[in-house]
Amino acid sequence: MIYVVGIKVFTRLRTHHHTKAAFPGVTFATLVTCLAVTIPAAELFYRLVELPSKSVAHRFFDVMTK
């Protein structure tokens, strides 16, 4: 998903913009965009997937060891 966002930003700035932006500027803008998407996505994944799965695993382990 992040790769798709980065590619869309890169192609939009590089080809569809009226004044074609320079390659280093476009790559930097793509990097910043990918970081801005990656960090919140990682936090969201941690809170929605990682923490609940840890909780379920601990409960399952407690049931198995009793």
C-alpha positions in Angstrom: 0.0 0.0 0.0 2.8 2.4 0.9 4.6 1.5 -2.3 1.5 2.3 -4.3 1.2 5.7 -2.6 4.9 6.4 -3.3 4.6 5.5 -6.9 1.5 7.6 -7.4 3.2 10.6 -5.9 6.3 10.1 -8.0 4.5 9.7 -11.3 2.1 12.5 -10.5 4.9 15.0 -9.8 7.2 13.7 -12.5 4.8 13.4 -15.5 1.4 15.0 -14.8 2.6 18.3 -13.3 2.6 21.2 -15.7 6.2 22.1 -14.8 8.1 18.8 -14.7 9.9 18.7 -11.3 13.5 17.7 -11.0 14.3 14.1 -10.2 16.0 14.8 -6.8 13.1 16.9 -5.6 10.5 14.4 -6.7 12.4 11.5 -4.9 12.6 13.6 -1.8 8.9 14.4 -1.9 8.2 10.7 -2.4 10.4 9.8 0.6 8.6 12.3 2.8 5.2 11.1 1.7 6.1 7.4 2.3 7.4 8.2 5.8 4.3 10.2 6.5 2.2 7.2 5.5 4.4 4.5 7.1 4.6 5.8 10.6 0.8 6.2 11.2 0.1 2.9 9.4 2.6 1.1 11.6 1.0 2.5 14.8 -2.4 1.6 13.5 -1.3 -2.0 12.7 0.2 -2.3 16.2 -2.9 -1.2 18.0 -5.4 -3.1 15.8 -3.5 -6.3 15.1 -0.5 -6.8 17.4 -2.0 -5.9 20.8 -5.2 -7.9 20.4 -3.3 -11.0 19.1 -1.0 -10.8 22.1 -3.9 -10.7 24.4 -5.6 -13.7 22.7 -2.4 -15.6 22.8 -1.9 -15.0 26.5 -5.4 -16.1 27.3 -5.1 -19.2 25.1 -1.8 -20.1 26.9 -3.4 -19.6 30.3 -6.2 -22.0 29.2 -3.8 -24.6 27.9 -1.6 -24.5 31.1 -4.5 -24.9 33.5 
